[in-house]
Amino acid sequence: MATVKEIIQLATKPSEIKALLKFRIINDNRNSEIDLGISALTKSDMDFCFDALTKVSRSFAIVIQQLPQELKEAVGVFYLVLRGLDTVEDDMSLDETIKDKHLRNFYKYCYLHDFRLHGIGDTEDYKLLLANFDKVTRAFIGLKEEYKEVISDICFRMGNGMADYNAFKIQTVQDYDVYCHYVAGLVGNGLSGLFSGSGLEKAELKDELAISNSMGLFLQKTNITRDFLEDYDAGRIFWPNEIWDKHHSELYFYKLMPESTSSVNGLNHMVMDALRHFPDCITYLQQLQNIQVFRFCAIPQLMALATLIELYNNPEVFKRNVKIRKGLTARILMDTTNMNDVRAFTLELVNELAKKMEANSNTPVEMWQYIHQIKTQLGDKMINPVIF
């Protein structure tokens, strides 16, 4: 049910009303109807996997539908394997010795027909996923060898990276980049390997490690910036000291004084750090050849960009989970079909960000430089050129 605020927003944006109606006609509301426990008992391994995707990440379950069936299955299993690994890492109640063992050996578990983990996970859906993980491992075993090699290798590297960083405090931006590489940049590397292995993209794509890493970092850093409150309340700290303590001496001040200039400046610094990866994302998208793969990659990046702009200068981040308008989400999902669409959406979004930045006297010059770089890549001039 839409809120009054959402209805007012939609009334001023007819293109979003059209996209939202189209989206709701095409996509049903299966998420609330799925019971993973029943699904595990009654459905095939691969069908369970897609039910699990819908439960643990509805947005990913929607964008994965862009892919051809064989690649869709490989990417879906890849996501669930890493979601299982991430569930182990995120469970703050798990004994550290046991956590370290599971993280370092999770890639081996993928080859076990009957592997399950009970009682691990910070939500019921995550617990059910791991309790029925044998269905995921059997789906993995049934994939082509090229896909299994990529998934197993990324799981090995990610699990060991998570274990190495499990008790590590993220102090510097470099630490932040390395951590995000292990939990998200490797996902970008792995997806490129799957795309190349499918034959739908050029073989060389798997070697584009820097820009595929940026694809993952941009999404991860947007989520970390948005999820400050949820992570802080759960005892998880991902904002690097090098950023947040420039604005407050203690991290809890962000929650305590959300409206303060210092809190908002710290938030904007996090937004700026995420935005520096977006030019690489454009470069990556420009290299894709298959339209289905392109849509799968482009939609999450545009959603993240829209989210990042919603977060900018917004103290609500320290009070609740901030989301973009449902109508804008629907527009991006329904109307992103090629690089021209990405260009149009990106320019629309960064122009909106530029207007917010113009109204903020504390905007650092580096932020303008990233906007300038993005617009130049897309063949557009700055609205208000800034002397760097």
C-alpha positions as CSV (number, residue, x, y, z in Angstrom):
1,M,0.0,0.0,0.0
2,A,1.5,3.4,-1.0
3,T,1.9,6.1,1.6
4,V,0.4,9.6,1.2
5,K,3.9,10.9,0.5
6,E,4.4,8.3,-2.2
7,I,1.0,9.1,-3.8
8,I,1.9,12.8,-3.9
9,Q,5.3,12.0,-5.4
10,L,3.7,9.8,-8.1
11,A,1.2,12.5,-8.9
12,T,4.0,14.8,-10.1
13,K,5.8,12.0,-12.0
14,P,3.5,10.5,-14.6
15,S,6.3,8.4,-16.2
16,E,6.8,6.7,-12.9
17,I,3.0,5.9,-12.6
18,K,3.1,4.2,-16.0
19,A,6.3,2.2,-15.1
20,L,4.9,1.2,-11.8
21,L,1.6,-0.1,-13.3
22,K,3.5,-2.0,-16.0
23,F,5.8,-3.5,-13.3
24,R,3.0,-4.7,-11.1
25,I,1.2,-6.3,-14.0
26,I,4.3,-8.2,-15.0
27,N,5.6,-9.1,-11.6
28,D,3.5,-10.8,-9.0
29,N,3.8,-10.6,-5.2
30,R,5.2,-14.1,-4.6
31,N,7.6,-13.0,-2.0
32,S,5.1,-13.0,0.9
33,E,3.6,-16.4,-0.2
34,I,6.8,-18.4,-0.3
35,D,7.6,-20.6,2.7
36,L,11.2,-21.9,2.3
37,G,10.6,-24.8,4.7
38,I,7.7,-26.1,2.6
39,S,9.6,-25.3,-0.6
40,A,12.5,-27.4,0.6
41,L,10.2,-30.4,1.1
42,T,8.1,-30.1,-2.1
43,K,10.2,-28.6,-4.8
44,S,13.2,-29.5,-7.0
45,D,16.6,-28.3,-6.0
46,M,16.7,-25.5,-8.6
47,D,13.1,-24.4,-7.9
48,F,14.0,-24.1,-4.3
49,C,17.0,-22.0,-5.2
50,F,14.8,-19.5,-7.1
51,D,12.3,-19.5,-4.2
52,A,15.3,-18.8,-1.8
53,L,16.5,-16.0,-4.1
54,T,13.0,-14.4,-3.9
55,K,13.0,-14.6,-0.1
56,V,16.6,-13.4,0.7
57,S,16.8,-10.8,-2.1
58,R,13.7,-9.8,-3.9
59,S,15.5,-7.1,-6.0
60,F,18.1,-9.6,-7.2
61,A,15.4,-12.2,-7.9
62,I,13.8,-9.7,-10.2
63,V,16.9,-8.6,-12.1
64,I,18.2,-12.2,-12.6
65,Q,15.1,-12.8,-14.7
66,Q,16.9,-10.8,-17.4
67,L,19.3,-13.7,-18.1
68,P,19.0,-16.7,-20.4
69,Q,18.0,-19.9,-18.5
70,E,21.4,-21.6,-18.3
71,L,23.2,-18.5,-17.2
72,K,20.4,-17.6,-14.9
73,E,20.8,-20.9,-13.0
74,A,24.5,-20.4,-12.7
75,V,24.3,-16.8,-11.5
76,G,21.4,-17.8,-9.1
77,V,23.4,-20.6,-7.5
78,F,26.5,-18.3,-7.4
79,Y,24.5,-15.7,-5.5
80,L,23.1,-18.3,-3.0
81,V,26.5,-19.8,-2.4
82,L,27.9,-16.3,-1.5
83,R,24.7,-15.5,0.4
84,G,25.3,-18.6,2.5
85,L,28.9,-17.6,3.1
86,D,27.8,-14.0,4.0
87,T,25.2,-15.4,6.4
88,V,27.9,-17.1,8.3
89,E,30.0,-13.9,8.4
90,D,27.0,-11.7,9.5
91,D,26.0,-13.9,12.4
92,M,27.5,-12.0,15.3
93,S,26.5,-14.7,17.9
94,L,28.5,-17.4,16.2
95,D,31.7,-18.6,18.0
96,E,34.7,-17.0,16.2
97,T,36.6,-20.3,15.9
98,I,33.6,-22.0,14.3
99,K,33.0,-19.0,12.0
100,D,36.6,-19.0,10.9
101,K,36.4,-22.7,10.0
102,H,33.2,-22.3,8.0
103,L,34.4,-19.3,6.1
104,R,37.6,-20.9,5.1
105,N,36.0,-24.2,4.1
106,F,32.7,-23.1,2.5
107,Y,34.0,-23.6,-1.0
108,K,34.5,-27.3,-0.2
109,Y,31.0,-27.6,1.1
110,C,29.6,-26.7,-2.4
111,Y,30.7,-30.2,-3.6
112,L,28.8,-32.1,-0.7
113,H,25.4,-33.5,-1.7
114,D,24.1,-33.4,1.8
115,F,25.7,-30.3,3.3
116,R,23.6,-28.2,5.8
117,L,24.2,-25.8,8.6
118,H,21.6,-25.4,11.4
119,G,21.0,-22.5,13.7
120,I,23.2,-20.0,11.8
121,G,21.8,-16.7,10.5
122,D,20.4,-13.4,11.8
123,T,17.0,-13.8,10.1
124,E,14.7,-16.7,9.8
125,D,15.0,-16.8,6.0
126,Y,18.8,-17.0,6.2
127,K,18.6,-19.8,8.8
128,L,16.2,-21.7,6.5
129,L,18.6,-21.2,3.6
130,L,21.5,-22.7,5.4
131,A,19.3,-25.5,7.0
132,N,18.4,-26.6,3.5
133,F,21.7,-25.8,1.8
134,D,22.0,-29.3,0.4
135,K,19.5,-28.3,-2.3
136,V,21.9,-25.4,-3.3
137,T,24.9,-27.7,-3.3
138,R,23.2,-30.3,-5.5
139,A,22.1,-27.5,-7.9
140,F,25.8,-26.3,-7.9
141,I,27.0,-29.9,-8.6
142,G,24.7,-30.0,-11.6
143,L,26.2,-26.9,-13.3
144,K,28.7,-27.0,-16.1
145,E,32.3,-27.3,-15.0
146,E,33.2,-23.8,-16.3
147,Y,30.6,-22.4,-14.0
148,K,31.6,-24.5,-11.0
149,E,35.2,-23.6,-11.3
150,V,34.4,-19.8,-11.2
151,I,32.0,-20.1,-8.3
152,S,34.3,-22.4,-6.2
153,D,37.3,-20.1,-6.8
154,I,35.4,-16.9,-5.8
155,C,33.9,-18.7,-2.8
156,F,37.4,-19.8,-1.7
157,R,38.9,-16.3,-2.1
158,M,35.9,-14.6,-0.5
159,G,35.7,-16.9,2.4
160,N,39.4,-16.6,3.3
161,G,39.2,-12.8,2.8
162,M,36.2,-12.6,5.2
163,A,38.0,-14.8,7.7
164,D,41.1,-12.6,7.5
165,Y,39.1,-9.5,8.0
166,N,36.6,-10.9,10.5
167,A,38.2,-9.4,13.6
168,F,39.8,-6.5,11.6
169,K,38.7,-3.0,12.3
170,I,38.3,-0.9,9.1
171,Q,40.5,2.1,9.8
172,T,41.5,3.6,6.5
173,V,39.8,4.0,3.1
174,Q,42.3,1.5,1.8
175,D,41.2,-1.0,4.4
176,Y,37.6,-0.3,3.3
177,D,38.5,-0.9,-0.4
178,V,40.1,-4.2,0.5
179,Y,37.2,-5.4,2.6
180,C,34.7,-4.4,0.0
181,H,36.8,-6.2,-2.6
182,Y,36.5,-9.5,-0.7
183,V,32.8,-9.2,0.0
184,A,31.7,-7.6,-3.3
185,G,34.4,-6.9,-5.8
186,L,35.0,-10.6,-6.1
187,V,31.4,-11.0,-7.0
188,G,32.0,-8.6,-9.9
189,N,35.0,-10.7,-10.9
190,G,33.1,-13.9,-10.6
191,L,30.1,-12.7,-12.7
192,S,32.5,-11.6,-15.4
193,G,33.9,-15.2,-15.4
194,L,30.4,-16.6,-15.7
195,F,29.5,-14.3,-18.5
196,S,32.7,-15.2,-20.4
197,G,32.1,-18.9,-19.7
198,S,28.6,-18.7,-21.1
199,G,29.9,-17.6,-24.5
200,L,27.5,-14.6,-24.4
201,E,30.3,-12.2,-23.7
202,K,33.8,-12.0,-25.0
203,A,36.4,-14.2,-23.3
204,E,38.5,-11.2,-22.4
205,L,35.8,-9.9,-20.1
206,K,36.9,-12.2,-17.3
207,D,40.2,-10.5,-17.3
208,E,38.8,-7.0,-16.7
209,L,39.3,-7.3,-13.0
210,A,39.7,-3.7,-12.1
211,I,36.4,-2.4,-13.6
212,S,34.5,-5.5,-12.6
213,N,35.8,-5.0,-9.0
214,S,34.5,-1.4,-9.2
215,M,31.0,-2.8,-10.2
216,G,30.9,-4.7,-6.9
217,L,32.4,-1.9,-4.8
218,F,29.9,0.7,-6.0
219,L,27.0,-1.5,-5.0
220,Q,28.5,-2.6,-1.7
221,K,29.6,0.9,-0.6
222,T,26.1,2.2,-1.4
223,N,24.6,-0.4,0.8
224,I,27.1,0.2,3.6
225,T,26.4,3.9,3.5
226,R,22.6,3.3,3.5
227,D,22.7,0.6,6.2
228,F,24.6,2.6,8.8
229,L,21.8,2.5,11.5
230,E,21.0,-1.2,10.9
231,D,24.7,-2.2,11.1
232,Y,25.5,0.0,14.0
233,D,22.6,-1.4,16.1
234,A,23.7,-4.9,15.2
235,G,27.3,-4.2,16.3
236,R,28.7,-4.2,12.8
237,I,30.9,-1.2,11.8
238,F,31.9,-0.8,8.2
239,W,32.4,3.0,7.9
240,P,36.1,3.6,7.9
241,N,37.6,5.7,10.8
242,E,39.5,7.7,8.2
243,I,36.1,9.1,7.0
244,W,33.8,9.2,10.0
245,D,36.2,10.6,12.6
246,K,37.0,13.6,10.5
247,H,33.5,14.8,11.4
248,H,32.8,13.3,14.8
249,S,35.2,12.0,17.5
250,E,32.9,9.1,18.3
251,L,30.8,7.1,15.9
252,Y,27.7,7.0,18.1
253,F,27.4,10.8,17.6
254,Y,26.0,10.1,14.1
255,K,23.0,8.3,15.6
256,L,22.8,10.7,18.6
257,M,22.9,13.9,16.5
258,P,21.6,13.0,13.0
259,E,20.7,16.5,12.0
260,S,24.1,18.0,12.9
261,T,26.2,19.5,10.1
262,S,29.1,17.1,11.2
263,S,26.9,14.0,10.8
264,V,25.6,15.1,7.4
265,N,29.1,16.0,6.2
266,G,30.3,12.5,7.3
267,L,27.5,10.9,5.4
268,N,28.3,13.0,2.3
269,H,31.9,11.9,2.5
270,M,30.8,8.3,2.4
271,V,28.6,9.1,-0.6
272,M,31.5,10.7,-2.3
273,D,33.8,7.7,-1.7
274,A,31.2,5.4,-3.3
275,L,30.7,7.7,-6.2
276,R,34.3,7.5,-7.3
277,H,33.8,3.9,-8.5
278,F,30.9,4.8,-10.9
279,P,33.1,5.9,-13.9
280,D,34.5,2.4,-14.0
281,C,30.9,1.0,-13.9
282,I,30.1,3.0,-17.1
283,T,33.3,1.6,-18.7
284,Y,32.3,-1.9,-17.8
285,L,28.7,-1.6,-19.1
286,Q,30.0,-0.1,-22.4
287,Q,31.9,-3.4,-23.0
288,L,28.9,-5.7,-22.7
289,Q,27.6,-7.2,-25.9
290,N,24.5,-9.3,-24.9
291,I,21.4,-7.3,-24.1
292,Q,20.2,-9.7,-21.4
293,V,23.6,-9.6,-19.6
294,F,23.6,-5.8,-20.1
295,R,20.2,-5.4,-18.4
296,F,21.2,-7.7,-15.5
297,C,24.3,-5.6,-14.9
298,A,23.0,-2.1,-15.6
299,I,19.8,-2.1,-13.5
300,P,21.5,-2.7,-10.1
301,Q,24.1,0.0,-10.9
302,L,21.4,2.6,-11.7
303,M,19.4,1.6,-8.6
304,A,22.5,2.1,-6.5
305,L,23.2,5.4,-8.1
306,A,19.6,6.6,-7.4
307,T,20.0,5.3,-3.9
308,L,23.3,7.1,-3.4
309,I,21.7,10.4,-4.5
310,E,18.8,9.9,-2.1
311,L,21.3,9.4,0.7
312,Y,23.3,12.6,-0.1
313,N,22.7,15.3,2.5
314,N,19.9,13.2,4.1
315,P,20.0,12.9,7.9
316,E,17.2,10.3,7.7
317,V,19.9,7.8,7.1
318,F,20.7,7.9,10.8
319,K,17.0,7.3,11.7
320,R,15.6,4.7,9.3
321,N,16.2,2.7,6.2
322,V,16.1,5.2,3.3
323,K,14.8,3.9,-0.1
324,I,14.3,5.4,-3.5
325,R,10.7,6.0,-4.8
326,K,8.9,2.9,-5.9
327,G,8.0,4.6,-9.2
328,L,11.7,5.4,-9.9
329,T,12.6,1.8,-9.1
330,A,9.9,0.6,-11.6
331,R,11.2,3.0,-14.3
332,I,14.7,1.7,-14.0
333,L,13.5,-1.9,-14.1
334,M,11.2,-1.5,-17.0
335,D,13.0,1.1,-19.1
336,T,16.6,0.1,-19.0
337,T,17.3,-1.7,-22.3
338,N,20.5,-0.3,-23.7
339,M,23.4,2.0,-23.1
340,N,21.4,5.0,-24.4
341,D,18.9,4.4,-21.6
342,V,21.7,4.1,-19.0
343,R,23.1,7.4,-20.3
344,A,19.7,9.1,-20.0
345,F,19.1,7.8,-16.5
346,T,22.6,8.6,-15.3
347,L,22.5,12.1,-16.6
348,E,19.1,12.6,-15.0
349,L,20.4,11.3,-11.7
350,V,23.7,13.1,-11.6
351,N,22.0,16.4,-12.6
352,E,19.7,15.9,-9.6
353,L,22.8,15.3,-7.4
354,A,24.5,18.4,-8.9
355,K,21.6,20.6,-7.8
356,K,21.8,19.2,-4.3
357,M,25.5,19.9,-4.3
358,E,25.0,23.5,-5.4
359,A,22.8,24.1,-2.4
360,N,25.5,22.6,0.0
361,S,28.4,25.0,0.7
362,N,30.3,22.1,2.2
363,T,30.5,20.0,-0.9
364,P,34.2,19.1,-1.5
365,V,35.7,19.8,-4.9
366,E,36.4,16.0,-5.4
367,M,32.7,15.4,-5.6
368,W,32.4,17.9,-8.5
369,Q,35.3,16.2,-10.2
370,Y,33.5,12.8,-10.1
371,I,30.4,14.4,-11.5
372,H,32.5,16.0,-14.2
373,Q,34.2,12.7,-15.1
374,I,30.8,10.8,-15.3
375,K,29.2,13.5,-17.5
376,T,32.3,13.7,-19.7
377,Q,32.3,9.9,-20.2
378,L,28.7,10.1,-21.3
379,G,29.4,13.0,-23.7
380,D,27.6,15.7,-21.7
381,K,28.8,19.0,-20.3
382,M,28.6,20.2,-16.7
383,I,25.6,22.2,-15.9
384,N,27.7,24.6,-13.9
385,P,31.4,24.1,-14.7
386,V,33.6,24.1,-11.6
387,I,37.2,25.3,-11.7
388,F,39.3,22.5,-10.3
